[in-house]
Every structure is written in structure tokens, then in C-alpha cells.
Amino acid sequence: MRNTRTQVAIVGAGPAGLLLSHLLHRSGIESVVIDIRTHEEIATTIRAGILEPGSVRMLVDSGVSDRVLTEGDRHDGVVLRFDGDNHRIDFRELVGESVWLYPQTDVFIDLADRRKTDGGDVRYGVRDTAVSIDPPVVTFTEADGRPTRLAADLIVGADGSRSNCRHAFPDGLRTEWFREYPFAWFGFLAEAPQSHPELIYARSEHGFALVSQRTSTMQRMYFQCAPTERPEDWDDERIWAEMRKRVNGNGFTLQEGPISGKTVLPFRSFVTAPMRHGRLLLAGDAAHTVPPTGAKGLNLALADVRVLHEVIDEYFAGGSDESLRRYTDRALDRVWKAQHFSYWATTLLHSIDGASPFDLERQRGELAMLTESRRGAAYFAEGYTGSWGPS
């Protein structure tokens, strides 16, 4: 077995793990990043595409890349569509912020390229990963088949919702909060021009739909469905028929084209605490997940990293555990705000089985209050852009 050592072992080479490694490098702190996925697998997995302004500033100001500004698409608002009409929420006018449409795959590519340029130690395609907290050790098999033991001062688990690192905590130590929703999103890519320059969140009697983009010629769309739906049961015409009845009308028509990349995304909310035990700390989906309605998943992971970088920097500067102890409370302050916004936006826009006529009219009334009140619209804009302030 090959024995190696580093200051911070990071399990997970997605955007959270790579950004943390990059920020630590800028602070003169060594790290090794490992992931069971190959570079190609991560780079070709389609994920969230909306970045909050704080996430954009962190990527640009830390020197990762300015490609989000030159190739991303700045959105100054979104459209809430109900009763067949569009109601625009103007982020710039309400809270002075914008969001950027920039796929998570591009965030990963930017970070991976930056770490490669800087000589970062990132190992893709490992297997048999195991984590020990006391002492902090990660063992794994390299892509070339060599067993490796990596000792570290700290371990960071950024290894997703099925995190091995989270399960390395002693039994009974963590508290978990969980909600599973009775619906999912059917997502697909459509080779067609943009239907609208900004995202459309549509509520209709037939269920929710989201009109988004990936590029000027590729749209990403979703509609509410049962979690048991199978993508292979839906051909192009059936998908477009479902989208038309949920979105089209009153002079608005979707741009249609050939469909690919069909998938069904179940909904769940999850939080675990504490996010740190001993020398092991969790970040991103390893510690929390949200429904995609509020576009918070990737942004929460990057916000965790901002706090993690600060506490780890303080730890190595002073040698005290005090900064590590503060990590959970600092991170969860933002996590629970985002959980509330994601839950609220989800229940605001989706059809709920068994809802009474009163429930449906109350939901429509809430949307009307939100779009007709400047303060209501500002509340939505603040939540969507994440501009409620840093943790």
C-alpha cells in the first residue's frame, strides 16, 4: 500500500470539492481531492444551471475563471406564469442583483482546468474508498489499481447525497431532517431556439412546468410528474403535448424541436447536523439537499465552501479547534433559509394531489399577492438571488 500525507483530504471532485481545493491552494494549504467518478463522467452529467451573484463573485474573484461572465447568460429576473399570463419578477429593480444561467458542467470544467493549471492533486476514478475519523485517514484504490492510504490533518466530505463521509460519523451522533415530496420533475433537452429570454415558472391546472435554457439553440425544460414515471414511456409528441397544455396560451407559444436527455428527478429536502465531527467536515449535498425549484443546490454547496475555507484557514493559522466548532452553525444559518425558500417556492407552484378547491384558489391568491405587491415580489427576488446576506 502506498502511504501519503496531506493537510486536507477532500472526498468528492465536484464543484464544491474542487473550489475548496482551489481556495486552500491560494491560502498555501495543501490538499488532495479524490472521486470515484472519472473526469468525463462529472463533466457530462447535466445538473443545475443557475448561479447566484455570490457564487459568481466567488468564482471570478478567486481567479477560477471569468467565463461565467463572458459565456454565461445574465438573467435580471424570472417569469411566474399563472392564469395564462406572464408576471415578471425584476431582480435588478427590486434587490439590485442578477443570476447567471451557467451549467454546473461548465463550473466543473472551469474548476478542473484551474486545478490542473495550478498543479493540484486531483485523482479521478478511484474505488473502494473508506474514511476513518480518528486518526483522519482515507484509504482507496487508485485508477491504476494501486491501494493508497492518505493521512491528513482534516477530511472534507463533499461526496454527494449518498456520502460515505456522512456515514462515517459515529452512530447516534447526527440528527436528520427529511421530507419526501409526492411528485417529481420530468426533465428533457429540446433542440430549439429559446422560448423566452428568462426562465418561466408556470402553474396551471395540469401541473407545474419550467421553461429554461442551456444555449441559444438548446432548451432545458421540466414538467411535474409522478415519481414513478419512466422516461422511455414518453415520446416527443407526448412530451410536447404535456408542455403545451401547461404553458401555451394567450399569445405565448413554446419553441419546439427534437428531444433528448430525458430523466425523472425525485424531490426531497434533507438536512443533517452537526456538519462536523472531530477532523471530518461535510459540505454540499453530503450534508443537505433541496428541491430544485429555488435553484439552491449548487449555490448552497459553494456557500458551504466559502465558510469552510475560512474556518480551515483559521485552524491552520492558529491550531485551535474553535473555528471548526463554529462551522455547523455558520453553514446551517444559510442552509435553513434556503430550505425554507425552496419548500415555499415548491408548494407555491406545484399541484398537490387531493388539494381542495379552496386550496387551489388560495394558492392562486398567494401568487397574485406575490406578483401584485412590490414587497412580495422583493421577497421572492431576495430568496431567489440569495441576497439575504452572508452567514
Backbone hydrogen bonds, N-H to C=O, Kabsch-Sander energy under -0.5 kcal/mol:
donor,donor_aa,acceptor,acceptor_aa,energy
2,R,147,P,-2.7
4,T,2,R,-0.5
4,T,149,R,-2.9
6,T,151,A,-2.1
8,V,30,E,-1.2
9,A,154,L,-2.6
10,I,8,V,-0.6
10,I,32,V,-3.1
11,V,9,A,-0.6
11,V,156,V,-2.9
12,G,10,I,-0.8
12,G,34,I,-3.3
18,L,14,G,-2.5
19,L,15,P,-2.5
20,L,16,A,-2.3
21,S,17,G,-2.1
22,H,18,L,-2.3
23,L,19,L,-2.7
24,L,20,L,-2.7
25,H,21,S,-2.2
26,R,22,H,-1.9
27,S,23,L,-1.0
27,S,24,L,-0.6
28,G,25,H,-1.5
29,I,24,L,-2.9
32,V,8,V,-1.9
33,V,121,D,-2.6
34,I,10,I,-2.3
35,D,123,R,-1.8
42,I,38,T,-1.9
43,A,39,H,-2.4
44,T,40,E,-1.3
45,T,42,I,-1.0
46,I,44,T,-0.7
51,L,49,G,-0.5
51,L,100,W,-2.9
56,V,52,E,-2.1
57,R,53,P,-2.6
58,M,54,G,-1.8
59,L,55,S,-2.1
60,V,56,V,-2.5
61,D,57,R,-3.0
62,S,58,M,-1.4
63,G,60,V,-1.5
64,V,59,L,-1.8
65,S,59,L,-0.9
69,L,66,D,-1.2
70,T,66,D,-1.6
71,E,67,R,-3.2
72,G,67,R,-0.9
72,G,68,V,-0.5
73,D,101,L,-2.0
74,R,72,G,-0.6
75,H,99,V,-3.5
76,D,74,R,-0.5
78,V,89,I,-1.4
79,V,199,L,-2.6
80,L,87,H,-3.0
81,R,79,V,-0.6
81,R,201,Y,-3.0
82,F,80,L,-0.6
82,F,85,D,-1.8
85,D,82,F,-2.0
87,H,80,L,-1.5
89,I,78,V,-3.2
90,D,88,R,-0.6
91,F,76,D,-1.6
91,F,89,I,-1.0
92,R,76,D,-1.4
94,L,90,D,-2.1
95,V,91,F,-3.1
96,G,91,F,-1.0
96,G,92,R,-0.8
97,E,91,F,-0.9
99,V,75,H,-2.4
100,W,51,L,-2.3
101,L,73,D,-3.1
102,Y,49,G,-3.0
102,Y,100,W,-0.9
104,Q,48,A,-1.9
106,D,103,P,-0.8
107,V,103,P,-1.6
108,F,104,Q,-2.6
109,I,105,T,-2.3
110,D,106,D,-2.5
111,L,107,V,-2.3
112,A,108,F,-3.3
113,D,109,I,-2.4
114,R,110,D,-2.0
115,R,111,L,-2.5
116,K,112,A,-2.1
117,T,113,D,-2.6
118,D,114,R,-2.1
119,G,116,K,-1.3
120,G,115,R,-3.8
121,D,31,S,-0.6
122,V,120,G,-1.1
123,R,33,V,-3.2
124,Y,122,V,-0.6
125,G,37,R,-2.2
126,V,35,D,-2.2
127,R,141,T,-1.9
130,A,139,T,-2.5
132,S,137,V,-2.9
137,V,132,S,-2.2
137,V,135,P,-0.7
138,V,150,L,-2.7
139,T,130,A,-2.5
140,F,148,T,-2.1
141,T,127,R,-3.2
142,E,140,F,-0.5
142,E,146,R,-3.1
145,G,142,E,-2.2
148,T,140,F,-3.1
149,R,2,R,-3.3
150,L,138,V,-3.2
150,L,148,T,-0.5
151,A,4,T,-2.6
151,A,149,R,-0.7
152,A,136,P,-2.1
153,D,6,T,-0.6
153,D,7,Q,-1.2
154,L,7,Q,-2.0
155,I,279,R,-3.0
156,V,9,A,-2.8
157,G,281,L,-3.4
158,A,11,V,-2.6
158,A,156,V,-0.9
163,S,160,G,-1.3
167,H,163,S,-1.0
168,A,165,C,-1.2
169,F,166,R,-1.3
173,L,170,P,-1.8
175,T,273,A,-3.4
177,W,271,V,-2.9
179,R,269,S,-2.7
181,Y,267,F,-1.7
184,A,225,C,-3.1
185,W,265,L,-2.0
186,F,223,F,-3.0
187,G,185,W,-0.7
187,G,263,T,-2.9
188,F,221,M,-2.2
189,L,260,S,-3.1
190,A,219,Q,-2.7
191,E,258,P,-2.8
192,A,190,A,-1.5
192,A,217,T,-0.7
194,Q,216,S,-0.7
200,I,211,V,-2.0
201,Y,79,V,-3.2
201,Y,199,L,-0.5
202,A,200,I,-0.7
202,A,209,A,-3.1
203,R,81,R,-3.0
207,G,204,S,-1.6
209,A,202,A,-2.0
210,L,222,Y,-2.5
211,V,200,I,-2.4
212,S,210,L,-0.6
212,S,220,R,-1.9
214,R,215,T,-0.6
214,R,218,M,-2.9
215,T,218,M,-2.1
218,M,215,T,-0.6
219,Q,190,A,-3.0
220,R,212,S,-0.9
221,M,188,F,-2.5
222,Y,210,L,-2.1
223,F,186,F,-1.5
224,Q,208,F,-2.5
225,C,184,A,-2.6
229,E,226,A,-1.9
233,D,230,R,-2.1
234,W,231,P,-1.8
235,D,233,D,-0.6
239,I,235,D,-2.1
240,W,236,D,-2.7
241,A,237,E,-2.3
242,E,238,R,-1.8
243,M,239,I,-2.3
244,R,240,W,-2.9
245,K,241,A,-1.7
246,R,242,E,-0.9
246,R,243,M,-0.5
247,V,243,M,-1.9
248,N,243,M,-0.5
248,N,244,R,-1.3
249,G,252,F,-2.6
252,F,249,G,-1.8
256,E,254,L,-0.5
260,S,189,L,-2.3
263,T,187,G,-2.2
265,L,185,W,-3.2
267,F,183,F,-0.9
269,S,179,R,-3.0
270,F,289,T,-2.3
271,V,177,W,-2.3
272,T,287,A,-2.0
273,A,175,T,-2.1
277,H,280,L,-2.6
280,L,277,H,-2.4
281,L,155,I,-2.4
282,L,275,M,-3.0
283,A,157,G,-2.3
286,A,283,A,-1.2
287,A,284,G,-2.5
288,H,284,G,-1.6
289,T,270,F,-2.1
294,G,291,P,-0.7
295,A,292,P,-1.7
300,L,296,K,-2.8
301,A,297,G,-1.7
302,L,298,L,-2.2
303,A,299,N,-2.0
304,D,300,L,-2.4
305,V,301,A,-1.8
306,R,302,L,-1.9
307,V,303,A,-1.8
308,L,304,D,-3.1
309,H,305,V,-3.0
310,E,306,R,-1.5
311,V,307,V,-2.4
312,I,308,L,-2.8
313,D,309,H,-2.3
314,E,310,E,-2.2
315,Y,311,V,-2.1
316,F,312,I,-2.4
317,A,313,D,-1.6
318,G,314,E,-2.4
319,G,315,Y,-3.1
325,R,321,D,-2.1
326,R,322,E,-1.2
327,Y,323,S,-0.5
327,Y,324,L,-1.0
330,R,326,R,-2.1
331,A,327,Y,-2.7
332,L,328,T,-3.0
333,D,329,D,-1.3
334,R,330,R,-0.8
334,R,331,A,-0.7
335,V,331,A,-1.9
336,W,332,L,-2.6
337,K,333,D,-1.0
338,A,334,R,-2.5
339,Q,335,V,-2.6
340,H,336,W,-2.2
341,F,337,K,-2.3
342,S,338,A,-2.7
343,Y,339,Q,-2.5
344,W,340,H,-2.9
345,A,341,F,-2.8
346,T,342,S,-2.0
347,T,343,Y,-2.6
348,L,344,W,-2.0
349,L,345,A,-1.4
350,H,346,T,-1.8
353,D,351,S,-0.5
355,A,352,I,-2.0
360,L,356,S,-2.1
361,E,357,P,-2.2
362,R,358,F,-2.6
363,Q,359,D,-2.2
364,R,360,L,-2.1
365,G,361,E,-2.5
366,E,362,R,-2.1
367,L,363,Q,-1.9
368,A,364,R,-2.2
369,M,365,G,-2.5
370,L,366,E,-2.3
371,T,367,L,-2.2
372,E,368,A,-2.0
373,S,369,M,-1.2
377,A,373,S,-2.7
378,A,374,R,-2.4
379,Y,375,R,-1.9
380,F,376,G,-1.8
381,A,377,A,-2.6
382,E,378,A,-2.7
383,G,379,Y,-2.0
384,Y,380,F,-2.8
385,T,381,A,-2.3
386,G,382,E,-0.7
387,S,382,E,-1.6
389,G,386,G,-0.6
